[in-house]
């Protein structure tokens, strides 16, 4: 490590920014997050800097000299002229300032890190000037990990530290802080219920201890496969979970986002085979939440789309356990995105439907005939083995056999595959291409195609 990372106190200190262009404006944006006095020097050619100077937040010196840098803690230099940059750097160093020359690492005393700002929580990522693009990529990853409301919550907790030290016995403080930062107050604040979070914390402080832990169940959508398609809230719930019950189609990389010490329980099910009956899964998640644990039921796609969410919601509510649904990107949306085919289209597709090819044993097939109408797009889930029935029902209801069909298997994963065909050749194509589930059949029947007696587009999805 050639550079020592450190956070500098900036209140009451001066920062000098030499330059009047966009690079200087970028540095100014960073320093504006602090309480430092800001001085910008040189000709101003950026409207953002003009506005800051006009507002009085930033002071301007047109012609900097040695006195400009007296008492400066930090100097950024971005004039765009190498010789002028070097001369200003010498003046700044002579005054005792730490110097950063933009895009000249060999002239820098310090490097500007990529910053994740959740004030008062701040994360700085540095690469010693070797790979700033990588630093920004790491910043993006951390941005997804830290909730946007984290800063205000930490500030709230910080204001209570004195009261905690006064009213909660030392042997109980660790438990209190774990509850505050991982439990119900934190979840309430993340959900936008700031007043409730403050009330819970203050009641616990007045009581002298954290309340007994309450269980919580989150039905979380893992999306179609790729972990970068998870929502921020899904990542947050994974990081808060004590135990995770996950499905067969959940990518192992998604589980890497969870807390390292969280228990992971596989409850995967194959189509037509139930090694884990649903009622058994219901009992398990309720039992774990009943112990005061935070439970995540992690499902591929979206929990509300053929995800058996109704049974798990009912089980949790019957046991009096708090439960929530965290939506995920369903396979139909992901498949349409990969195909660059909108799910709806003005003047062509005004209805989009999601249906299944496989119902519960003993149940009749879905009424597919009502879906064979111009202006309709249909996504068929779990329908690979029912392709013949899909073709028969739609064509008998009037859908042209020439309707285009897109079959997208294992969307957003390394095994993703796309096969195009027509409705009348759908079963034969699936057999010839060896298509296996999970796959989506995405069907479009544009109005213009019906009016012109052209084939409608049908997409099959599972």
PyMOL commands that set and color helices and strands:
alter all, ss='L'
color gray80, all
select helices_A, chain A and resi 22-32+47-55+66-69+82-94+105-107+132-145+150-159+161-167+170-182+184-190+194-207+227-229+232-240+252-255+278-290+309-318+331-339+368-371+384-396+423-433+447-451
alter helices_A, ss='H'
color red, helices_A
select strands_A, chain A and resi 14-18+37-41+58-61+72-77+98-101+114-118+121-125+216-221+243-246+263-266+294-299+322-326+351-356+376-381+404-409+417-422+439-445+460-461
alter strands_A, ss='S'
color yellow, strands_A
deselect
rebuild
show_as cartoon
